[in-house]
Amino acid sequence: MTKELIFPTILIVLDICAALAYMPSCDWRKVVYWLAAAVLTSAVTY
């Protein structure tokens, strides 16, 4: 992994963790939001 990909990868992981944090409360709008943010970041980065 190159130096330039470290921060976006951490951001993707944090986005997925945020989505997982909203799953127990069944707040599906926020789950979809954070998963979409992770997908968008990964699409732009990789």
mmCIF file as gemmi writes it, N, C-alpha and C atoms, coordinates in Angstrom:
data_model
loop_
_atom_site.group_PDB
_atom_site.id
_atom_site.type_symbol
_atom_site.label_atom_id
_atom_site.label_alt_id
_atom_site.label_comp_id
_atom_site.label_asym_id
_atom_site.label_entity_id
_atom_site.label_seq_id
_atom_site.pdbx_PDB_ins_code
_atom_site.Cartn_x
_atom_site.Cartn_y
_atom_site.Cartn_z
_atom_site.occupancy
_atom_site.B_iso_or_equiv
_atom_site.pdbx_formal_charge
_atom_site.auth_seq_id
_atom_site.auth_asym_id
_atom_site.pdbx_PDB_model_num
ATOM 1 N N . MET Axp A 1 ? 0.85 -1.175 0 1 0 ? 1 A 1
ATOM 2 C CA . MET Axp A 1 ? 0 0 0 1 0 ? 1 A 1
ATOM 3 C C . MET Axp A 1 ? 0.892 1.233 0 1 0 ? 1 A 1
ATOM 4 N N . THR Axp A 2 ? 0.56 2.125 -0.896 1 0 ? 2 A 1
ATOM 5 C CA . THR Axp A 2 ? 1.365 3.331 -0.981 1 0 ? 2 A 1
ATOM 6 C C . THR Axp A 2 ? 0.944 4.325 0.087 1 0 ? 2 A 1
ATOM 7 N N . LYS Axp A 3 ? 1.781 5.281 0.281 1 0 ? 3 A 1
ATOM 8 C CA . LYS Axp A 3 ? 1.559 6.304 1.297 1 0 ? 3 A 1
ATOM 9 C C . LYS Axp A 3 ? 0.274 7.102 1.04 1 0 ? 3 A 1
ATOM 10 N N . GLU Axp A 4 ? -0.058 7.32 -0.221 1 0 ? 4 A 1
ATOM 11 C CA . GLU Axp A 4 ? -1.227 8.113 -0.577 1 0 ? 4 A 1
ATOM 12 C C . GLU Axp A 4 ? -2.536 7.395 -0.303 1 0 ? 4 A 1
ATOM 13 N N . LEU Axp A 5 ? -2.509 6.084 -0.16 1 0 ? 5 A 1
ATOM 14 C CA . LEU Axp A 5 ? -3.74 5.318 0.035 1 0 ? 5 A 1
ATOM 15 C C . LEU Axp A 5 ? -4.057 5.031 1.5 1 0 ? 5 A 1
ATOM 16 N N . ILE Axp A 6 ? -3.179 5.398 2.402 1 0 ? 6 A 1
ATOM 17 C CA . ILE Axp A 6 ? -3.402 5.085 3.813 1 0 ? 6 A 1
ATOM 18 C C . ILE Axp A 6 ? -4.613 5.832 4.366 1 0 ? 6 A 1
ATOM 19 N N . PHE Axp A 7 ? -4.673 7.14 4.178 1 0 ? 7 A 1
ATOM 20 C CA . PHE Axp A 7 ? -5.783 7.919 4.723 1 0 ? 7 A 1
ATOM 21 C C . PHE Axp A 7 ? -7.133 7.536 4.114 1 0 ? 7 A 1
ATOM 22 N N . PRO Axp A 8 ? -7.249 7.399 2.792 1 0 ? 8 A 1
ATOM 23 C CA . PRO Axp A 8 ? -8.547 6.976 2.252 1 0 ? 8 A 1
ATOM 24 C C . PRO Axp A 8 ? -8.985 5.596 2.735 1 0 ? 8 A 1
ATOM 25 N N . THR Axp A 9 ? -8.04 4.691 2.915 1 0 ? 9 A 1
ATOM 26 C CA . THR Axp A 9 ? -8.383 3.363 3.412 1 0 ? 9 A 1
ATOM 27 C C . THR Axp A 9 ? -8.898 3.432 4.841 1 0 ? 9 A 1
ATOM 28 N N . ILE Axp A 10 ? -8.27 4.24 5.672 1 0 ? 10 A 1
ATOM 29 C CA . ILE Axp A 10 ? -8.744 4.431 7.05 1 0 ? 10 A 1
ATOM 30 C C . ILE Axp A 10 ? -10.129 5.056 7.033 1 0 ? 10 A 1
ATOM 31 N N . LEU Axp A 11 ? -10.356 6.005 6.133 1 0 ? 11 A 1
ATOM 32 C CA . LEU Axp A 11 ? -11.656 6.656 6.025 1 0 ? 11 A 1
ATOM 33 C C . LEU Axp A 11 ? -12.737 5.663 5.604 1 0 ? 11 A 1
ATOM 34 N N . ILE Axp A 12 ? -12.43 4.771 4.694 1 0 ? 12 A 1
ATOM 35 C CA . ILE Axp A 12 ? -13.389 3.753 4.263 1 0 ? 12 A 1
ATOM 36 C C . ILE Axp A 12 ? -13.744 2.832 5.426 1 0 ? 12 A 1
ATOM 37 N N . VAL Axp A 13 ? -12.748 2.425 6.169 1 0 ? 13 A 1
ATOM 38 C CA . VAL Axp A 13 ? -12.986 1.553 7.33 1 0 ? 13 A 1
ATOM 39 C C . VAL Axp A 13 ? -13.845 2.266 8.372 1 0 ? 13 A 1
ATOM 40 N N . LEU Axp A 14 ? -13.571 3.534 8.611 1 0 ? 14 A 1
ATOM 41 C CA . LEU Axp A 14 ? -14.371 4.296 9.577 1 0 ? 14 A 1
ATOM 42 C C . LEU Axp A 14 ? -15.803 4.49 9.093 1 0 ? 14 A 1
ATOM 43 N N . ASP Axp A 15 ? -15.999 4.666 7.796 1 0 ? 15 A 1
ATOM 44 C CA . ASP Axp A 15 ? -17.353 4.773 7.253 1 0 ? 15 A 1
ATOM 45 C C . ASP Axp A 15 ? -18.137 3.481 7.469 1 0 ? 15 A 1
ATOM 46 N N . ILE Axp A 16 ? -17.486 2.361 7.25 1 0 ? 16 A 1
ATOM 47 C CA . ILE Axp A 16 ? -18.141 1.066 7.468 1 0 ? 16 A 1
ATOM 48 C C . ILE Axp A 16 ? -18.439 0.855 8.946 1 0 ? 16 A 1
ATOM 49 N N . CYS Axp A 17 ? -17.526 1.26 9.815 1 0 ? 17 A 1
ATOM 50 C CA . CYS Axp A 17 ? -17.768 1.155 11.261 1 0 ? 17 A 1
ATOM 51 C C . CYS Axp A 17 ? -18.93 2.036 11.696 1 0 ? 17 A 1
ATOM 52 N N . ALA Axp A 18 ? -19.052 3.209 11.101 1 0 ? 18 A 1
ATOM 53 C CA . ALA Axp A 18 ? -20.175 4.085 11.422 1 0 ? 18 A 1
ATOM 54 C C . ALA Axp A 18 ? -21.491 3.44 10.982 1 0 ? 18 A 1
ATOM 55 N N . ALA Axp A 19 ? -21.497 2.803 9.819 1 0 ? 19 A 1
ATOM 56 C CA . ALA Axp A 19 ? -22.7 2.098 9.368 1 0 ? 19 A 1
ATOM 57 C C . ALA Axp A 19 ? -23.054 0.962 10.308 1 0 ? 19 A 1
ATOM 58 N N . LEU Axp A 20 ? -22.058 0.233 10.764 1 0 ? 20 A 1
ATOM 59 C CA . LEU Axp A 20 ? -22.311 -0.866 11.697 1 0 ? 20 A 1
ATOM 60 C C . LEU Axp A 20 ? -22.834 -0.359 13.045 1 0 ? 20 A 1
ATOM 61 N N . ALA Axp A 21 ? -22.424 0.82 13.436 1 0 ? 21 A 1
ATOM 62 C CA . ALA Axp A 21 ? -22.87 1.38 14.71 1 0 ? 21 A 1
ATOM 63 C C . ALA Axp A 21 ? -24.354 1.731 14.686 1 0 ? 21 A 1
ATOM 64 N N . TYR Axp A 22 ? -24.893 2.05 13.517 1 0 ? 22 A 1
ATOM 65 C CA . TYR Axp A 22 ? -26.31 2.404 13.407 1 0 ? 22 A 1
ATOM 66 C C . TYR Axp A 22 ? -27.21 1.193 13.167 1 0 ? 22 A 1
ATOM 67 N N . MET Axp A 23 ? -26.651 0.038 12.886 1 0 ? 23 A 1
ATOM 68 C CA . MET Axp A 23 ? -27.47 -1.147 12.629 1 0 ? 23 A 1
ATOM 69 C C . MET Axp A 23 ? -28.289 -1.608 13.838 1 0 ? 23 A 1
ATOM 70 N N . PRO Axp A 24 ? -27.743 -1.636 15.049 1 0 ? 24 A 1
ATOM 71 C CA . PRO Axp A 24 ? -28.564 -2.091 16.184 1 0 ? 24 A 1
ATOM 72 C C . PRO Axp A 24 ? -29.786 -1.215 16.451 1 0 ? 24 A 1
ATOM 73 N N . SER Axp A 25 ? -29.698 0.069 16.145 1 0 ? 25 A 1
ATOM 74 C CA . SER Axp A 25 ? -30.835 0.958 16.383 1 0 ? 25 A 1
ATOM 75 C C . SER Axp A 25 ? -31.807 0.983 15.205 1 0 ? 25 A 1
ATOM 76 N N . CYS Axp A 26 ? -31.516 0.208 14.16 1 0 ? 26 A 1
ATOM 77 C CA . CYS Axp A 26 ? -32.354 0.105 12.954 1 0 ? 26 A 1
ATOM 78 C C . CYS Axp A 26 ? -32.582 1.448 12.279 1 0 ? 26 A 1
ATOM 79 N N . ASP Axp A 27 ? -31.592 2.309 12.315 1 0 ? 27 A 1
ATOM 80 C CA . ASP Axp A 27 ? -31.661 3.586 11.605 1 0 ? 27 A 1
ATOM 81 C C . ASP Axp A 27 ? -31.083 3.367 10.213 1 0 ? 27 A 1
ATOM 82 N N . TRP Axp A 28 ? -31.9 2.828 9.316 1 0 ? 28 A 1
ATOM 83 C CA . TRP Axp A 28 ? -31.423 2.35 8.026 1 0 ? 28 A 1
ATOM 84 C C . TRP Axp A 28 ? -30.991 3.478 7.108 1 0 ? 28 A 1
ATOM 85 N N . ARG Axp A 29 ? -31.547 4.662 7.291 1 0 ? 29 A 1
ATOM 86 C CA . ARG Axp A 29 ? -31.116 5.788 6.453 1 0 ? 29 A 1
ATOM 87 C C . ARG Axp A 29 ? -29.652 6.128 6.708 1 0 ? 29 A 1
ATOM 88 N N . LYS Axp A 30 ? -29.252 6.122 7.968 1 0 ? 30 A 1
ATOM 89 C CA . LYS Axp A 30 ? -27.852 6.422 8.292 1 0 ? 30 A 1
ATOM 90 C C . LYS Axp A 30 ? -26.935 5.27 7.892 1 0 ? 30 A 1
ATOM 91 N N . VAL Axp A 31 ? -27.43 4.051 7.987 1 0 ? 31 A 1
ATOM 92 C CA . VAL Axp A 31 ? -26.635 2.901 7.545 1 0 ? 31 A 1
ATOM 93 C C . VAL Axp A 31 ? -26.352 3.012 6.048 1 0 ? 31 A 1
ATOM 94 N N . VAL Axp A 32 ? -27.381 3.305 5.278 1 0 ? 32 A 1
ATOM 95 C CA . VAL Axp A 32 ? -27.206 3.446 3.827 1 0 ? 32 A 1
ATOM 96 C C . VAL Axp A 32 ? -26.298 4.631 3.518 1 0 ? 32 A 1
ATOM 97 N N . TYR Axp A 33 ? -26.454 5.726 4.257 1 0 ? 33 A 1
ATOM 98 C CA . TYR Axp A 33 ? -25.618 6.909 4.042 1 0 ? 33 A 1
ATOM 99 C C . TYR Axp A 33 ? -24.146 6.577 4.222 1 0 ? 33 A 1
ATOM 100 N N . TRP Axp A 34 ? -23.799 5.919 5.322 1 0 ? 34 A 1
ATOM 101 C CA . TRP Axp A 34 ? -22.392 5.635 5.603 1 0 ? 34 A 1
ATOM 102 C C . TRP Axp A 34 ? -21.832 4.572 4.662 1 0 ? 34 A 1
ATOM 103 N N . LEU Axp A 35 ? -22.656 3.614 4.266 1 0 ? 35 A 1
ATOM 104 C CA . LEU Axp A 35 ? -22.186 2.635 3.285 1 0 ? 35 A 1
ATOM 105 C C . LEU Axp A 35 ? -21.975 3.287 1.922 1 0 ? 35 A 1
ATOM 106 N N . ALA Axp A 36 ? -22.861 4.211 1.56 1 0 ? 36 A 1
ATOM 107 C CA . ALA Axp A 36 ? -22.677 4.937 0.296 1 0 ? 36 A 1
ATOM 108 C C . ALA Axp A 36 ? -21.417 5.801 0.337 1 0 ? 36 A 1
ATOM 109 N N . ALA Axp A 37 ? -21.138 6.386 1.489 1 0 ? 37 A 1
ATOM 110 C CA . ALA Axp A 37 ? -19.909 7.171 1.622 1 0 ? 37 A 1
ATOM 111 C C . ALA Axp A 37 ? -18.673 6.289 1.458 1 0 ? 37 A 1
ATOM 112 N N . ALA Axp A 38 ? -18.723 5.084 2.007 1 0 ? 38 A 1
ATOM 113 C CA . ALA Axp A 38 ? -17.602 4.15 1.856 1 0 ? 38 A 1
ATOM 114 C C . ALA Axp A 38 ? -17.432 3.728 0.404 1 0 ? 38 A 1
ATOM 115 N N . VAL Axp A 39 ? -18.537 3.447 -0.276 1 0 ? 39 A 1
ATOM 116 C CA . VAL Axp A 39 ? -18.466 3.042 -1.683 1 0 ? 39 A 1
ATOM 117 C C . VAL Axp A 39 ? -17.957 4.187 -2.543 1 0 ? 39 A 1
ATOM 118 N N . LEU Axp A 40 ? -18.45 5.375 -2.293 1 0 ? 40 A 1
ATOM 119 C CA . LEU Axp A 40 ? -18.006 6.529 -3.079 1 0 ? 40 A 1
ATOM 120 C C . LEU Axp A 40 ? -16.514 6.808 -2.874 1 0 ? 40 A 1
ATOM 121 N N . THR Axp A 41 ? -16.069 6.735 -1.639 1 0 ? 41 A 1
ATOM 122 C CA . THR Axp A 41 ? -14.646 6.943 -1.357 1 0 ? 41 A 1
ATOM 123 C C . THR Axp A 41 ? -13.784 5.885 -2.018 1 0 ? 41 A 1
ATOM 124 N N . SER Axp A 42 ? -14.23 4.638 -1.968 1 0 ? 42 A 1
ATOM 125 C CA . SER Axp A 42 ? -13.442 3.578 -2.599 1 0 ? 42 A 1
ATOM 126 C C . SER Axp A 42 ? -13.457 3.696 -4.124 1 0 ? 42 A 1
ATOM 127 N N . ALA Axp A 43 ? -14.581 4.128 -4.692 1 0 ? 43 A 1
ATOM 128 C CA . ALA Axp A 43 ? -14.652 4.292 -6.151 1 0 ? 43 A 1
ATOM 129 C C . ALA Axp A 43 ? -13.729 5.405 -6.627 1 0 ? 43 A 1
ATOM 130 N N . VAL Axp A 44 ? -13.649 6.462 -5.869 1 0 ? 44 A 1
ATOM 131 C CA . VAL Axp A 44 ? -12.789 7.582 -6.248 1 0 ? 44 A 1
ATOM 132 C C . VAL Axp A 44 ? -11.317 7.259 -6.005 1 0 ? 44 A 1
ATOM 133 N N . THR Axp A 45 ? -11.051 6.519 -4.942 1 0 ? 45 A 1
ATOM 134 C CA . THR Axp A 45 ? -9.658 6.249 -4.546 1 0 ? 45 A 1
ATOM 135 C C . THR Axp A 45 ? -9.027 5.158 -5.378 1 0 ? 45 A 1
ATOM 136 N N . TYR Axp A 46 ? -9.733 4.052 -5.542 1 0 ? 46 A 1
ATOM 137 C CA . TYR Axp A 46 ? -9.143 2.894 -6.229 1 0 ? 46 A 1
ATOM 138 C C . TYR Axp A 46 ? -9.679 2.808 -7.637 1 0 ? 46 A 1
